[in-house]
Amino acid sequence: MKKILTLAVLVLCISVYGYGQQNIRGGDFEHWKYNTVHHYYEPDSSIFSTLNILDTIPTPSGITASPCDTAHSGTYSVRLVTGYIDLVQAVIPGVIGTIKINWVTDKAILGIPYPYGSTLPTRFLGYYQSYPLVNDSSAAVLLLSKWNSTSIPNRRDTLAYNRLAFHGIIDSWTAFDTAVTYRDHSTIPDTLTLLLLSCAGFNATNMLGSVGQIGSMALFDDVNLTDVSGFPLLLMPSVKVKLSPNPASQYLKIELGRSVENGYFEVYDAQAKFIQQVPLNGNSGQIGLSDLSNGMYYYKLTENNKLLNSGTFIVKK
């Protein structure tokens, strides 16, 4: 494997930064947009990004992430290919995830604000194919962290970390499903970082300091997190859900980010046992809670049997 020498022009030092969620899309990689200026596809998402913008510098590396019509479900997956930038003699991993580049500071930005409230994910799962060259491998990485302002000096604490490496040629869709490995269960994260890579030898401190074989390839699809009940946490939900009041006693008002047709709001108890459901058409609805005892409940929002969102609410009488 080829190791990076120097980065004379562009140095990408990793920092953690929160950015908005205006165009929320998930880990099914069904939605892409075409950059008409630089002529490449980018995920249609404020959450998932790539390093394809590096293809615009002199002696480009080529496009390292693109939509692929070989999908585990739906129409598209993501294809990641390890490239090389001649100008700075740097291997660049094919990567998609919570990553962006700040050209003003020459830094890569990792992570998004933690989107799941007080719910902690329990499993990290998805599907992949892998086509490494020589002894290379692909990877999937999950990091949950929180800024610690009370320590001296201040630092970012790692609360949970999973790094999966996929070795050898895997030419059919294969599931990965692993328990999230926590170092601290008692603290709610403020940042979620998720990366899918064609190069397991990536360098998280300096992404252009990665090690890997140019041309190694990996496909990923239907990547997700689940909570303790096994419900998908959805990276990210395709429809926003606002519940009020929460905690609730007699009723729960449901407000949606967009109108749905043939929708259902389903309620489950803490053991994931189905309790009740109400049909939803439009962008709002209401469900009665008079038969429910105090406690936490899970919900699923579906449209035409497709999961749009899930989460929790509290009943307190």
Buried (B, 14 or more C-beta within 10 A) or exposed (E): BBEBEEBEEBBBEBEBBEBEBEEBBBBBBBBBEEEEEEEBBBBBBBBBBBBBBBBEEEEBBBBBBBBBEEBBEEEBBBBBBBBBBEBBBBBBBBBBBBBBBEEEEEBBBBBBEBBBEEBBBBBBBBBBBBBBBEEBBBBBBBBBBBEEEEEEEEEBBBBBBBBBBBEEEBEEBEEBEEEBEBEEEEBBBBBBBBBBBBBBBBBBEBBBBBBBBBBBBBBBBBBBBBBBBEBBBBBBBBBBBEBEEBEBBEEBBBEBBEEBEEBBBBBBBEEEEEBBBBEBEEBEBEBEBEEBEEEBBBBBBBBEEEBBBBBBBBBEE
